[in-house]
Amino acid sequence: MKKLFYILIIFAVFSSCSEYQKALKSESIADKFKLGETLYNEGKFSKANRLFAQIVPNYRGKPQAEKLMYLYSNSFYKMKDYYISGYQFERFVTSYPKSEKLEEASFLSAKSYYMLSPVYSKDQKETKEAIEKLQEFINLFPESEHLSEANKLVKELDFKLEKKAFSIAKQYNQISDFPASIKSFDNFVFDFPGSELREEALFYRLDSAFKLAINSREYKKTLDGIVPLKKNRLKTAKEYYASFKKLYADSKYIEDADDMATTLDEELKSYSTKS
C-alpha cells in the first residue's frame, strides 16, 4: 500500500513538472496565466513568476492586466526579490490608481524598500529611502489597516539612523579625534532630540570636551591675536557638564561626570590664581 502511495506521489510530481514545462513552451498566454495563478496560490512563486514574466507584455491594456500585474509584483515580494518588487508595485500603483489593491500595493512597495535597509553599521542610503516611501504611504492612507505596522517600521528605521550617527560620533571619541566627536555629538543631539541614546550622547560629548580641554595647549594664535585656548575649552567642557547634570542627575554616568567636573574646577582655579 505504501509502495502504491509513493508511486502516486512520484507520478503527480512528474505530471506537474511536465505540465509546467509544457506551459512554458506553449503559445497560449491564457494557459500560462491559468497555470501561473494556480502555482502562485500553491506558494510556488518562482515558477509562477517565470510564467507571468512571459505574458505580462501580452496583457497590457486588457481587463486581466491589473490582476496579472498584482500577482507578478507580489511574486517578486514572496521570492524576497525586494528591489524588483518595490519597483513593480510602484508601477502597479501608477498604472492602476483606482484599483482595490492600491492600498496594499502601496504598502508592499514601501515595505520592499524597508526590507532592503542594511544593518546600521553600513551606509544608510536605502534606510533613508525606505523612511521616505513609508512616510508617503502613511500620508496617503492615514486610515489604512497597515498604518500601525508602517509607523512601527518607520520608528525602527529612524532608530537605525540614530545608531549610525551615534556610532560615528563615539568612534571619533575612541580614536581621540575629540573636535570631530564633539561636533558629531552636537549634530546628533540636534537631529535626534527625542532619542533614547541622548543621555549617552551627552555624556560622551562631555567626555570628548573634557579630554580635549585637559590635553590642550595653553594658547592659540589667530588673526585677532592670541587666544587662551585651554581656558576656553575648560569652560566649554564645564558647560557641557552643567547641561548633562541638569538633565541626567541620576545617570549611571554621573559619578564619572562629577569626577570630570572636579578636575575641570581645579584646572580653572589655576587661572584665577594667575590673574
C-alpha contacts under 8 A as a table, 3 or more apart, distances in Angstrom:
res1	aa1	res2	aa2	distance
1	M	4	L	5.18
1	M	5	F	6.31
2	K	5	F	4.96
2	K	6	Y	6.30
3	K	6	Y	5.28
3	K	7	I	6.22
4	L	7	I	5.03
4	L	8	L	6.22
5	F	8	L	5.20
5	F	9	I	6.38
6	Y	9	I	5.04
6	Y	10	I	6.17
7	I	10	I	5.17
7	I	11	F	6.08
8	L	11	F	5.01
8	L	12	A	6.10
9	I	12	A	5.06
9	I	13	V	6.20
10	I	13	V	5.13
10	I	14	F	6.19
11	F	14	F	5.26
11	F	15	S	5.92
12	A	15	S	4.97
12	A	16	S	5.99
13	V	16	S	5.07
13	V	17	C	6.15
14	F	17	C	5.02
14	F	18	S	5.93
15	S	18	S	5.00
15	S	19	E	6.09
16	S	19	E	5.05
16	S	20	Y	6.18
17	C	20	Y	5.04
17	C	21	Q	6.11
18	S	21	Q	5.18
18	S	22	K	5.99
19	E	22	K	5.04
19	E	23	A	6.14
20	Y	23	A	5.08
20	Y	24	L	6.25
20	Y	35	L	7.59
21	Q	24	L	5.10
21	Q	25	K	6.47
22	K	25	K	5.33
22	K	26	S	6.00
23	A	26	S	4.87
23	A	28	S	7.89
23	A	31	D	6.56
23	A	32	K	5.62
23	A	35	L	7.52
23	A	51	L	7.85
24	L	32	K	7.08
24	L	51	L	6.47
26	S	29	I	7.75
26	S	31	D	7.77
26	S	32	K	7.62
28	S	31	D	5.38
28	S	32	K	6.54
29	I	32	K	5.02
29	I	33	F	6.12
29	I	55	I	5.97
29	I	58	N	7.64
30	A	33	F	5.09
30	A	34	K	6.10
31	D	34	K	5.11
31	D	35	L	6.11
32	K	35	L	5.38
32	K	36	G	5.75
32	K	51	L	5.80
32	K	52	F	7.22
32	K	55	I	7.37
33	F	36	G	5.00
33	F	37	E	6.06
33	F	51	L	7.13
33	F	52	F	6.61
33	F	55	I	7.46
33	F	68	L	7.77
34	K	37	E	5.32
34	K	38	T	6.36
35	L	38	T	4.95
35	L	39	L	6.09
35	L	48	A	7.58
36	G	39	L	5.15
36	G	40	Y	6.04
36	G	47	K	7.30
36	G	48	A	4.33
36	G	49	N	7.25
36	G	51	L	5.71
36	G	52	F	6.40
37	E	40	Y	4.93
37	E	41	N	6.17
37	E	48	A	6.71
37	E	71	L	7.79
38	T	41	N	5.20
38	T	42	E	6.29
38	T	48	A	7.96
39	L	42	E	4.98
39	L	43	G	6.35
39	L	44	K	5.09
39	L	45	F	6.77
39	L	47	K	6.89
39	L	48	A	5.42
40	Y	43	G	5.14
40	Y	44	K	5.39
40	Y	45	F	5.19
40	Y	47	K	7.96
40	Y	48	A	5.38
40	Y	49	N	7.98
40	Y	71	L	7.74
40	Y	75	S	7.39
41	N	44	K	7.45
44	K	47	K	5.81
44	K	48	A	6.28
45	F	48	A	4.97
45	F	49	N	5.80
45	F	75	S	5.29
45	F	76	F	7.74
45	F	78	K	6.70
45	F	79	M	6.51
46	S	49	N	5.08
46	S	50	R	6.32
46	S	75	S	7.16
46	S	79	M	6.67
47	K	50	R	5.19
47	K	51	L	6.53
48	A	51	L	5.25
48	A	52	F	6.15
48	A	75	S	7.38
49	N	52	F	5.01
49	N	53	A	6.02
49	N	72	Y	6.02
49	N	75	S	5.86
49	N	76	F	7.25
50	R	53	A	5.24
50	R	54	Q	6.71
51	L	54	Q	5.37
51	L	55	I	6.89
52	F	55	I	5.37
52	F	56	V	5.97
52	F	68	L	7.28
52	F	72	Y	6.05
53	A	56	V	5.59
53	A	72	Y	7.43
54	Q	57	P	7.53
55	I	58	N	5.24
55	I	59	Y	6.60
56	V	59	Y	5.50
56	V	60	R	6.85
56	V	65	A	7.58
56	V	68	L	7.26
56	V	69	M	7.26
57	P	60	R	5.73
59	Y	62	K	5.28
59	Y	64	Q	6.94
59	Y	65	A	5.14
60	R	65	A	5.78
61	G	65	A	6.59
62	K	65	A	5.39
63	P	66	E	6.98
64	Q	67	K	5.49
64	Q	68	L	6.23
65	A	68	L	5.04
65	A	69	M	5.97
66	E	69	M	5.25
66	E	70	Y	6.29
66	E	92	F	7.77
66	E	96	Y	7.06
66	E	99	S	7.89
67	K	70	Y	5.24
67	K	71	L	6.30
68	L	71	L	5.21
68	L	72	Y	5.94
69	M	72	Y	4.93
69	M	73	S	5.95
69	M	92	F	6.60
70	Y	73	S	5.17
70	Y	74	N	6.04
70	Y	89	F	7.43
70	Y	92	F	6.88
70	Y	101	K	7.87
70	Y	105	A	7.60
71	L	74	N	5.11
71	L	75	S	5.94
72	Y	75	S	5.21
72	Y	76	F	6.80
73	S	76	F	5.51
73	S	77	Y	6.73
73	S	84	I	7.88
73	S	85	S	5.37
73	S	88	Q	5.22
73	S	89	F	5.68
73	S	92	F	7.89
74	N	77	Y	4.85
74	N	78	K	6.11
74	N	85	S	6.61
74	N	89	F	7.74
75	S	78	K	5.03
75	S	79	M	6.10
75	S	85	S	7.85
76	F	79	M	5.00
76	F	80	K	6.25
76	F	81	D	5.20
76	F	82	Y	6.84
76	F	84	I	6.53
76	F	85	S	5.01
77	Y	80	K	4.98
77	Y	81	D	5.74
77	Y	82	Y	5.73
77	Y	84	I	7.95
77	Y	85	S	5.12
77	Y	86	G	7.93
77	Y	108	L	7.96
77	Y	112	S	7.20
78	K	81	D	7.59
81	D	84	I	5.86
81	D	85	S	6.21
82	Y	85	S	4.88
82	Y	86	G	5.82
82	Y	112	S	4.97
82	Y	113	Y	6.96
82	Y	115	M	6.79
82	Y	116	L	6.70
83	Y	86	G	5.53
83	Y	87	Y	6.51
83	Y	112	S	7.03
83	Y	113	Y	7.37
83	Y	116	L	7.42
84	I	87	Y	5.06
84	I	88	Q	5.95
85	S	88	Q	5.04
85	S	89	F	5.90
85	S	109	S	6.72
85	S	112	S	6.51
86	G	89	F	5.36
86	G	90	E	6.23
86	G	108	L	7.27
86	G	109	S	4.36
86	G	110	A	6.83
86	G	111	K	7.82
86	G	112	S	5.08
86	G	113	Y	6.35
87	Y	90	E	5.16
87	Y	91	R	6.37
87	Y	109	S	7.21
88	Q	91	R	5.02
88	Q	92	F	6.21
88	Q	109	S	7.87
89	F	92	F	4.86
89	F	93	V	6.19
89	F	105	A	5.63
89	F	106	S	6.79
89	F	108	L	7.14
89	F	109	S	5.17
90	E	93	V	5.14
90	E	94	T	6.26
90	E	105	A	7.70
90	E	106	S	7.02
90	E	109	S	6.15
91	R	94	T	5.13
91	R	95	S	5.98
92	F	95	S	5.09
92	F	96	Y	5.83
92	F	102	L	7.98
92	F	105	A	7.29
93	V	96	Y	5.37
93	V	97	P	5.57
93	V	102	L	5.92
93	V	105	A	6.63
93	V	106	S	6.48
94	T	97	P	5.93
96	Y	99	S	5.34
96	Y	102	L	7.24
97	P	102	L	6.41
98	K	102	L	6.88
99	S	102	L	5.10
100	E	103	E	7.41
101	K	104	E	5.39
101	K	105	A	5.91
102	L	105	A	5.17
102	L	106	S	6.00
103	E	106	S	5.12
103	E	107	F	6.23
103	E	141	F	7.20
103	E	144	S	7.51
104	E	107	F	5.12
104	E	108	L	6.13
105	A	108	L	5.13
105	A	109	S	5.99
106	S	109	S	5.14
106	S	110	A	6.34
106	S	137	F	6.52
107	F	110	A	5.16
107	F	111	K	6.00
107	F	134	L	7.46
107	F	137	F	6.40
107	F	146	H	7.25
107	F	150	A	7.86
108	L	111	K	4.83
108	L	112	S	5.92
109	S	112	S	5.15
109	S	113	Y	6.82
110	A	113	Y	5.33
110	A	114	Y	6.54
110	A	130	A	6.43
110	A	133	K	5.09
110	A	134	L	5.17
110	A	137	F	7.15
111	K	114	Y	4.76
111	K	115	M	6.20
111	K	130	A	7.49
111	K	134	L	7.17
111	K	150	A	7.98
112	S	115	M	5.11
112	S	116	L	6.61
113	Y	116	L	5.17
113	Y	117	S	6.79
113	Y	126	E	6.99
113	Y	127	T	7.76
113	Y	129	E	7.08
113	Y	130	A	4.77
113	Y	133	K	7.42
114	Y	117	S	5.37
114	Y	126	E	7.80
114	Y	127	T	6.81
114	Y	130	A	4.96
114	Y	131	I	7.54
114	Y	153	L	7.41
114	Y	157	L	7.89
116	L	126	E	6.42
116	L	127	T	7.61
117	S	124	Q	7.18
117	S	126	E	5.16
117	S	127	T	4.72
117	S	130	A	7.18
117	S	157	L	7.95
118	P	122	K	6.40
118	P	123	D	7.60
118	P	124	Q	6.96
118	P	126	E	7.32
118	P	127	T	7.16
119	V	122	K	5.89
119	V	160	K	7.64
120	Y	123	D	7.47
120	Y	124	Q	6.96
120	Y	160	K	5.26
120	Y	161	L	6.76
120	Y	163	K	6.43
120	Y	164	K	5.32
121	S	164	K	6.02
121	S	167	S	7.95
123	D	126	E	7.96
124	Q	127	T	5.02
124	Q	128	K	6.35
124	Q	161	L	7.13
125	K	128	K	5.39
125	K	129	E	6.36
126	E	129	E	4.99
126	E	130	A	6.04
127	T	130	A	5.06
127	T	131	I	6.28
127	T	157	L	6.25
127	T	160	K	7.98
127	T	161	L	7.67
128	K	131	I	5.18
128	K	132	E	6.32
128	K	157	L	7.91
129	E	132	E	5.09
129	E	133	K	6.26
130	A	133	K	5.08
130	A	134	L	6.06
130	A	157	L	7.93
131	I	134	L	5.19
131	I	135	Q	5.97
131	I	154	V	5.66
131	I	157	L	6.71
131	I	158	D	7.62
132	E	135	Q	5.17
132	E	136	E	6.21
133	K	136	E	5.11
133	K	137	F	6.39
134	L	137	F	5.03
134	L	138	I	6.23
134	L	150	A	6.29
134	L	151	N	7.98
134	L	153	L	7.97
134	L	154	V	6.76
135	Q	138	I	4.97
135	Q	139	N	6.13
135	Q	154	V	7.56
136	E	139	N	5.15
136	E	140	L	6.16
137	F	140	L	5.13
137	F	141	F	5.92
138	I	141	F	5.30
138	I	142	P	5.40
138	I	144	S	7.98
138	I	147	L	6.39
138	I	150	A	7.01
138	I	151	N	7.68
139	N	142	P	5.81
141	F	144	S	5.24
141	F	147	L	7.59
142	P	147	L	6.69
143	E	147	L	6.88
144	S	147	L	5.13
145	E	148	S	7.26
146	H	149	E	5.42
146	H	150	A	6.07
147	L	150	A	5.03
147	L	151	N	6.14
148	S	151	N	5.29
148	S	152	K	6.23
149	E	152	K	4.97
149	E	153	L	6.16
150	A	153	L	5.12
150	A	154	V	6.27
151	N	154	V	5.10
151	N	155	K	6.19
152	K	155	K	5.14
152	K	156	E	6.24
153	L	156	E	5.05
153	L	157	L	6.18
154	V	157	L	5.08
154	V	158	D	6.01
155	K	158	D	5.06
155	K	159	F	6.24
156	E	159	F	5.24
156	E	160	K	6.39
157	L	160	K	4.96
157	L	161	L	6.51
158	D	161	L	5.18
158	D	162	E	6.34
159	F	162	E	4.83
159	F	163	K	6.12
159	F	195	S	7.91
160	K	163	K	5.12
160	K	164	K	6.21
161	L	164	K	5.02
161	L	165	A	6.21
162	E	165	A	5.22
162	E	166	F	5.98
162	E	188	F	7.60
162	E	192	F	6.98
162	E	195	S	7.36
162	E	197	L	7.87
163	K	166	F	5.02
163	K	167	S	5.88
164	K	167	S	5.23
164	K	168	I	6.33
165	A	168	I	5.30
165	A	169	A	6.39
165	A	184	S	7.64
165	A	188	F	6.44
166	F	169	A	5.20
166	F	170	K	6.08
166	F	185	F	7.18
166	F	188	F	6.77
166	F	197	L	7.74
166	F	201	A	7.02
167	S	170	K	5.07
167	S	171	Q	5.93
168	I	171	Q	5.09
168	I	172	Y	6.47
168	I	184	S	7.52
169	A	172	Y	5.29
169	A	173	N	6.61
169	A	180	A	7.42
169	A	181	S	4.87
169	A	182	I	7.53
169	A	184	S	4.99
169	A	185	F	5.70
170	K	173	N	4.95
170	K	174	Q	6.28
170	K	181	S	6.59
170	K	204	Y	7.11
171	Q	174	Q	4.96
171	Q	175	I	6.29
171	Q	181	S	7.65
172	Y	175	I	5.31
172	Y	176	S	6.16
172	Y	177	D	5.05
172	Y	178	F	6.47
172	Y	180	A	6.22
172	Y	181	S	4.83
173	N	176	S	5.07
173	N	177	D	5.86
173	N	178	F	5.59
173	N	181	S	5.31
173	N	204	Y	7.46
173	N	208	S	6.01
174	Q	177	D	7.62
176	S	208	S	7.92
177	D	180	A	5.65
177	D	181	S	6.22
178	F	181	S	4.83
178	F	182	I	6.04
178	F	208	S	5.06
178	F	209	A	6.78
178	F	211	K	7.42
178	F	212	L	5.91
179	P	182	I	5.23
179	P	183	K	6.23
179	P	208	S	7.61
179	P	209	A	7.78
179	P	212	L	7.45
180	A	183	K	5.16
180	A	184	S	6.00
181	S	184	S	5.09
181	S	185	F	6.09
181	S	205	R	6.96
181	S	208	S	6.55
182	I	185	F	5.21
182	I	186	D	6.07
182	I	205	R	5.27
182	I	208	S	6.21
182	I	209	A	6.64
183	K	186	D	5.03
183	K	187	N	6.24
184	S	187	N	5.07
184	S	188	F	6.11
185	F	188	F	4.79
185	F	189	V	6.13
185	F	201	A	6.10
185	F	202	L	7.24
185	F	204	Y	7.82
185	F	205	R	5.86
186	D	189	V	5.31
186	D	190	F	6.30
186	D	205	R	7.61
187	N	190	F	5.10
187	N	191	D	5.94
188	F	191	D	5.14
188	F	192	F	5.80
188	F	193	P	7.92
188	F	201	A	7.68
189	V	192	F	5.43
189	V	193	P	5.43
189	V	198	R	6.55
189	V	201	A	7.36
189	V	202	L	7.74
190	F	193	P	5.78
192	F	195	S	5.36
192	F	198	R	7.85
193	P	198	R	7.28
194	G	198	R	7.24
195	S	198	R	5.28
196	E	199	E	7.22
197	L	200	E	5.47
197	L	201	A	6.07
198	R	201	A	4.92
198	R	202	L	6.11
199	E	202	L	5.31
199	E	203	F	6.30
199	E	244	F	7.72
199	E	248	Y	7.05
199	E	251	S	7.87
200	E	203	F	5.08
200	E	204	Y	6.22
201	A	204	Y	5.27
201	A	205	R	6.06
202	L	205	R	4.98
202	L	206	L	6.21
202	L	240	Y	7.73
202	L	244	F	6.22
203	F	206	L	5.07
203	F	207	D	6.13
203	F	244	F	6.70
203	F	253	Y	7.11
203	F	257	A	7.44
204	Y	207	D	4.67
204	Y	208	S	5.98
205	R	208	S	5.17
205	R	209	A	6.16
205	R	240	Y	7.52
206	L	209	A	5.05
206	L	210	F	5.93
206	L	237	A	6.06
206	L	240	Y	5.49
206	L	241	Y	6.10
206	L	244	F	7.88
206	L	257	A	7.78
207	D	210	F	5.09
207	D	211	K	6.21
207	D	257	A	7.89
208	S	211	K	5.29
208	S	212	L	6.03
209	A	212	L	5.06
209	A	213	A	6.05
209	A	233	R	7.19
209	A	234	L	7.89
209	A	236	T	7.25
209	A	237	A	5.03
209	A	240	Y	7.84
210	F	213	A	5.20
210	F	214	I	6.11
210	F	234	L	7.05
210	F	237	A	5.39
210	F	260	M	6.92
210	F	264	L	7.67
211	K	214	I	5.24
211	K	215	N	6.07
212	L	215	N	5.49
212	L	216	S	5.87
212	L	233	R	7.32
213	A	216	S	5.06
213	A	230	K	5.64
213	A	231	K	7.72
213	A	233	R	4.86
213	A	234	L	5.15
213	A	237	A	7.15
214	I	230	K	7.41
214	I	234	L	7.29
214	I	264	L	7.96
216	S	229	L	7.25
216	S	230	K	5.34
216	S	233	R	7.93
217	R	220	K	7.71
217	R	229	L	6.78
217	R	230	K	5.93
218	E	228	P	6.02
218	E	229	L	5.51
218	E	230	K	4.86
218	E	231	K	7.28
219	Y	226	I	6.41
219	Y	227	V	5.48
219	Y	228	P	4.62
219	Y	229	L	4.72
219	Y	230	K	6.66
220	K	226	I	5.58
220	K	227	V	5.14
220	K	228	P	6.59
220	K	229	L	5.71
221	K	224	D	7.99
221	K	225	G	5.80
221	K	226	I	4.50
221	K	227	V	6.25
222	T	225	G	5.09
222	T	226	I	5.96
222	T	227	V	6.99
228	P	231	K	5.62
228	P	232	N	6.25
229	L	232	N	5.35
229	L	233	R	6.25
230	K	233	R	5.10
230	K	234	L	6.09
231	K	234	L	5.09
231	K	235	K	6.32
231	K	268	L	6.94
231	K	271	Y	7.64
232	N	235	K	5.16
232	N	236	T	6.27
233	R	236	T	4.97
233	R	237	A	6.13
234	L	237	A	5.13
234	L	238	K	6.20
234	L	264	L	6.23
234	L	267	E	7.71
234	L	268	L	7.00
235	K	238	K	5.01
235	K	239	E	6.26
235	K	268	L	7.85
236	T	239	E	5.06
236	T	240	Y	6.35
237	A	240	Y	5.05
237	A	241	Y	6.25
237	A	264	L	7.75
238	K	241	Y	4.95
238	K	242	A	6.28
238	K	261	A	6.47
238	K	264	L	6.73
239	E	242	A	5.06
239	E	243	S	6.33
240	Y	243	S	5.14
240	Y	244	F	6.20
241	Y	244	F	5.09
241	Y	245	K	6.00
241	Y	257	A	6.76
241	Y	261	A	6.71
242	A	245	K	5.13
242	A	246	K	6.05
243	S	246	K	5.25
243	S	247	L	6.40
244	F	247	L	5.37
244	F	248	Y	5.76
244	F	249	A	7.52
245	K	248	Y	5.25
245	K	249	A	4.85
245	K	254	I	7.30
245	K	257	A	7.99
246	K	249	A	6.09
248	Y	251	S	5.09
248	Y	254	I	7.57
249	A	254	I	6.50
250	D	254	I	6.60
251	S	254	I	5.12
252	K	255	E	7.42
253	Y	256	D	5.52
253	Y	257	A	6.20
254	I	257	A	4.86
254	I	258	D	5.97
255	E	258	D	5.05
255	E	259	D	6.20
256	D	259	D	5.10
256	D	260	M	6.32
257	A	260	M	5.09
257	A	261	A	6.24
258	D	261	A	4.93
258	D	262	T	6.23
259	D	262	T	5.15
259	D	263	T	6.42
260	M	263	T	5.18
260	M	264	L	6.12
261	A	264	L	4.96
261	A	265	D	6.10
262	T	265	D	5.17
262	T	266	E	6.30
263	T	266	E	5.11
263	T	267	E	6.23
264	L	267	E	5.10
264	L	268	L	6.11
265	D	268	L	5.05
265	D	269	K	6.07
266	E	269	K	5.13
266	E	270	S	6.80
267	E	270	S	5.55
267	E	271	Y	7.32
268	L	271	Y	5.38
268	L	272	S	6.83
269	K	272	S	5.05
269	K	273	T	6.35
270	S	273	T	5.08
270	S	274	K	6.28
271	Y	274	K	5.05
271	Y	275	S	6.27
272	S	275	S	5.25
